[in-house]
Amino acid sequence: MQNKNILFAATLCVLSFCSPRGNCDFQKGPLKSTKVLGFSWENCGSAKDPAVMKALSLSPDPINIPGDVKANAAGSTSVAFTSPLSVNVTLEKEVAGFWVKVPCVDELGSCHYSDACQILDTLTPPGQDCPEPLHTYGIPCRCPFKAGDYSLPDSDFYLTNVGLPPWLTNGTYKVVGVLGSAGQELGCLKLIFSLHSA
């Protein structure tokens, strides 16, 4: 969240709605200037998972929100993805050298989403073209996803109006997203980054 995992699809779809100079209004609390620092990622599933991320890059470091971000990504899946497509997200914050799980609050945090396909349909309703640059590069933004390889070359986005919930405070976070269908794991992606809000 583009026949990589839905996490790649969702990431690209969200970024696409922020471009060009669009309004990414995810505000849950008072609007603050935020910096995202030290972004890293890795696949965290087993070697037999059909969906893998091959590349994911965001720059600059730090990413200023509001501000410009450049993204590129590549991934693949050996199986098609159809609804229902579950996503289990575990969000942890580093506290005194330990990872502490952040609970699910208002559908943010460590949450289970029973069907990511429905979420993607709300971002881009069926029948509507996928937003740029997904449309240009033939990357789908909703289910079903065919098996295959997908890539997004360097693309510029503008992130604005992102207000973080008050409980999402400064610190280092780890996000693990597990994509599944019919009780089978399809892919796993781990992200680590630090937040600093002014």
Buried (B, 14 or more C-beta within 10 A) or exposed (E): BBBBBBBBBBBBBBBBBBBEEBEBEBEBEEBBEBBBEEBEBEBBBEEEBBBBBBEBEBEEEBBEBBBBBEBBBBBBBBBBBEBBBBBBBBBBBBEEEEBEEBEBEEEBBBBEBEBBBBBBBEBBEEEEEBBEBBBEBEBBBBBEBEEEEBBBEEBEBBBBBBBBBEBBEEEBBBBBBBBBBEEEBBBBBBBBBBBBBE
